[in-house]
Amino acid sequence: MKNLIIMIFVISLVSPILLKSQVDRRDKGVFIEYKNETWETIQKEINEYENKEQPKRKNFILDFSTINIPAKLEEFNTLWHNKPVMQSSTGTCWAFAATSMMESEVYRMSKKEVKLSEMFTVYYEYIRRAERFVREHGNSLVSEGSQTNAILNVLKQYGAVPLSAYSGMLDGQKHHSHGKMVNEINKYLNYCKENSFWDEELVIKNVKSILNYYMKEPPKEFVYEGKNYTPKTFANENLKINPDDYVDIMSLLEGGFWTKTIYDVPDNWWKSEDYYNVPADDFMKALNNAVKNGFSVAIGGDVSEAGMYSYKDAAVVPTFDIPSQYIDDYAKQFRFSNKTTTDDHAIHLVGKTTNSSGDWFLIKDSGSGARNGLHKGYYFFHSDYVKLKMTTFMVHKDAVKDILTKFK
């Protein structure tokens, strides 16, 4: 008891001193750089282990040393076209190929040189996809890819504009990039689907706000060569392209030859059944005749093969894949069925030449790989590669009259 009394007495003397000290003190705060050196060491060592340099993987490709690849663009009989441009970080090859073809068509018919806006078409293709998404209650794909014939639908409904009126890029932006934009659109559309929200007018308004943030809104009116136009009047009066004059030729066994059928790939998102399906030999005959008679074509198919190498500007079918004489409808269908031929890429075919290695087509390509070789923006596709790996092409109907007469 005595010890307890003494302890209480001591605390009673000390407490006022402590209390007074805390009341008089005025603490301050400072900014310091966060450090936890032990944790940083742990993370560094984990990263070093997980990201340690791996042996570089080598791709197996064709040895091109025995292939007589055309050496110069001048070797080709070339149809007029604008110089190659890049699609950059987008999946919009279809728009670049189709737009380039339409520019060539304007020149073929009127000798006018015009550079059109690819992104005008792309902008309204996103709108069309969002509309279908609503009408199908979410059962429709919204992505960057499409088919070259999508440009025909946009031309009919919205028209076209020159590149000088709409670039689809923000101020200071050097390259197209749509990944974030499309992710945001899909996130919003999936929210609508999850909540069964199908007010089309409001959904499209919100999708447009996303597009406008990333791409700016296309002009409703603009001046071109001193004259006022709307997108529709520009298409009708300046371009004078009739979308109904263009057809798609397809070559796949599964569709049934000499019938109009669907090209059953995801990027044919509106399920068009307007593809004229012909055997591979007829596909090549039609293609050759078109180019011979001055018609360029927008062509699509597969571009990921051992015989395609961007640093050689060339695409060839190696004999270790399949010898030339065995390339037929069955070989083509076999690769499409097992998905070694896919709907990868759309390009613009603008010329042809022949040398000791066979027939070659001049390909204008908006993809980044086409910039790796000597001929920036171009590839040289051997005719065997086109026959085996290309599945569709869009062309003016006058170029394939003989083909079309065989369809009911």
Number of C-alpha atoms within 10 A of each C-alpha: 6 6 8 9 9 11 12 10 11 11 10 11 11 10 11 10 10 10 10 10 10 10 8 8 8 6 6 5 5 4 5 6 4 6 8 7 9 9 10 11 11 11 12 12 12 12 11 11 10 9 9 9 8 6 6 6 6 6 7 9 12 20 11 16 7 8 14 11 22 19 12 9 15 9 14 17 17 19 19 19 24 15 11 20 16 17 22 16 13 16 18 26 27 29 29 30 29 27 23 31 28 25 20 27 25 18 18 17 11 12 11 14 15 19 18 23 22 26 24 27 28 22 19 21 21 22 18 17 19 25 20 19 22 22 14 11 15 19 11 18 18 24 20 18 24 28 29 27 22 20 27 21 16 19 20 16 12 17 21 28 33 19 15 12 17 20 19 24 16 14 8 6 9 9 14 19 17 19 13 10 18 20 13 15 21 17 12 16 24 15 12 18 16 10 9 12 15 18 11 15 10 11 19 19 12 15 21 21 15 17 22 16 11 18 22 18 16 21 13 10 15 18 13 14 5 7 8 11 18 17 21 18 17 21 20 16 10 17 22 14 19 13 15 11 11 16 21 22 25 28 29 23 19 16 18 14 17 17 16 20 18 16 26 14 12 16 19 19 19 15 14 15 14 16 20 26 28 25 19 24 14 15 23 17 13 20 24 18 13 19 21 16 11 18 25 29 29 28 28 27 20 20 19 15 19 17 22 23 22 20 14 17 24 25 27 22 24 20 12 9 11 13 11 15 8 11 17 16 18 16 14 22 19 16 14 21 12 9 11 14 21 19 25 15 23 30 27 29 30 25 26 22 18 16 11 9 12 13 15 25 25 24 25 28 26 27 23 15 16 24 20 15 16 15 17 19 21 28 29 28 22 24 22 22 23 24 22 26 25 27 25 25 27 23 26 20 18 14 23 18 11 11 18 15 8 11 13 7
